[in-house]
């Protein structure tokens, strides 16, 4: 009815002034939200930026800071990527924990470009702590993640040691922690196992997605302006 009146008014009025009906119609149009297309700066058929697909994930990319075991910033910016199958499985684990009353998962490291693996190896050339870049790690394949569980307030559950603590206390085989710590580690392990992730003996925080093959990658994500 409104637009029909606008057409009639313009058809019979010689006045050069803007009709009130036109002003009202323009204001209505201006208030209609326009859908903006999301432009991705990476290949979405291969990679998933977890912060984009699920902002409820807690992400603390340690190698984008100096708060890591080499005490140097390795990444230009902290973005958490995984191969799509691994990312899909991780999101299922995250949502399962949320349904159980937790805040979900907190991620310390995800896909790691192989050039960064070489930098880490140059700083710490010890295969007990860093996989040689020639061999490549599951991180370099976009199929490994370093993570923990947080409560509803975003506080990390007590896992006995910090992330990237290289000592016996971080091993899964170390059983001298309190029952609470052992229970927290078991919760993380069982949740990740349920969705296809497996652990390594020496790091309670490290899990690799073992379903399907994943090639090594040198791709480095963009950081924008």
N, C-alpha and C positions, 0 to 999 in steps of 0.2 A: 504493500500500500504506500509506503514511504517513497520508494523509487518511482512509482507510477505518478505520484504527485509532483515529483521533481521534473519529470518529463513534460507534464501538462503545463507547469509553470513556465518553463523555458520556451514552450511552444507558443505562448500567447503574450508574454511580457516583453515590452520593448526596453525595459530598464537595463542598463549595462551593469548595475550592481549585482553582487552575488546574492542569490535568493537565500533566505534563512533555511529553507528545506535542504538546499545544497550543502550549506555549512554543517547542518546536522548529519547528513549522509556521510560527508567527508570525515567528521569526527568519529562516526561509527566504524568506518573502514579503518581509520588509524588505530583503533583499539583492538582490531582483530590480530592476534599473534600469528606471525608468519613462521612456518616451519623452516628451520635452517638445516641444511645438509651437513653432516659431520664429515670432515675431511681427515682421513687417516694418513699419517706420514710413514706408514710401514705396510708391508704386505700382509693383509689380514687373512689370506689363505694359508699362511705359514705360521704367523706369530699372533700372540694375544698379549695386549698390554693389560695386565690384571687390574690396575688402578682405574682403567676406563670401564671395563666390563662389570666390575663390582667395587664401588667406592667404599663399601663397608669393610673391606680387607684393611688390616693395619700393615703399612709398609714402612720399613726403616732400612733403607738400602745402605748398609754400613760402608761399602766400598765407594760410595759417593761422598763419604766423609773421611775424617782422619781417625774415627772411632772404630778401628779394626786392628788386626794383629800386626800389620806392617806399619801402622800409624801414618799412612799416606792416603791421599785421595786418588783412587784408581779410575773411577768413572767421572766423566764430565758432568753428568746429571744422573739422578737416581730414578731410573724407570725399570719396572719389573716385568720382563717378558718371559713367556714360555711358549713352546710349541703348542699348537691348538689342542691336541689330545691330552697332554699333560695339564694344560690350563683348565680344561673342562673337568678333569678328575680332581684337581685341586679345589675348584670352586664347590664341588660336591662335598668334599671333606670339610671345607669352611662352613657351609650351610648346615651340615650335620651337627657340628659343634654348637652352632648358634641355636639350633632346635633343642639341644641338650642344656641350654642355659648359659653357655659361655659367650664371650665376645667374638670368638672365632680364631682365625689364624693371623699371626704377625710374621711378615716375611723380611728376612735379612739379606738374602741374595737369591737371584733367580738365574736367568740366562746370563752367561758371562762370555763375552767375545774372546776368541782365542788370543788375539793380541794382548788382552788384559791378563790372560793366563800366563803369557810369557813374561809380562812385567812382574807378576807375583813370583814366578819362578826365579827371575833375576834377583829379586829381593831375598827370597827364601828358597834356595835350591835344595830342598829336602823333600823327598817323595813321601815321607810320613805325613807331611802337612799340606803339600801342594803337588798336584798331579803334573808331571812334565808336559809341556805344551805339545811336544811331538806326539804323545799318546792321546792327550786331550781328556778332559773330564766330562762327566754327564752334564755339568754346568755349561760346558762349551757346546753341547748338543741341544741345549734348551730344554732339558728333561730332568733337571735337578733343581731343588729348592732348599734353602736353609731357612728354618722357621721355628716358631714356638706357638703356644696357645696363650690367649689372654682371657681375662674374665670380662664381665659385663662393663666394667669401668675402663677397660683397656690395659689393665695391669697384667704383666707377664706372670704366668704360673711359675712357681719355683721349680727349676729343673736341675738345681745343684751347682751349676756353673754358668758363666756367661757364654754367649755365642763366641765361637773361635777360641775357646780355652783348650789348649793342647796339653792335656794331662790325663792321668788315669781316671780322675773323677768325672771326666766327660764321656768315658766309655759306657756303652750299654752293658758291658759285663761287670761294671763296678756296682756292687750291691750294698755298700756300706752307707749309703744315703738314708735319710729318714723315710719312713713309710709313705709320707705325703709326696716326697720327691719321686720316689719309685713309682707311685701311682700316677703322677702327672706324666712321667715319661711313657708309662704303659698306655695311657690314654692317647697320647700323641702317636705312638707306634701303631696301636690297633686301628686308629682312625685312618692313618695314612695307608696302612696295609689293605684296609677294606676297599680302597679305591686304586690299588695297583702300584703303590709306592713301597720301596724297600729301603732299609737303613744300611749304614755301614757301622762296623763295630766301634770305631773310635770317636764318633761324633753324634751325640744325641739329637742334634738339630738338622742333620743332613738326610734328605730322602730323594731317591731317584725313581722316575717313572719308567718301569721296565716293559711296558706293553708297546710293541712296535719298535722299529728301528729309527734311529735319529742320527743324522750325519753331523760331523763337526762343522762349526760355522765361524767365520771371521766377521760376520755382519755386526756393525756397531750402530746403535740406534741414534737418531737425531735428537738434539736437545732444544731446538727452536731458538728463538731470540732471547 
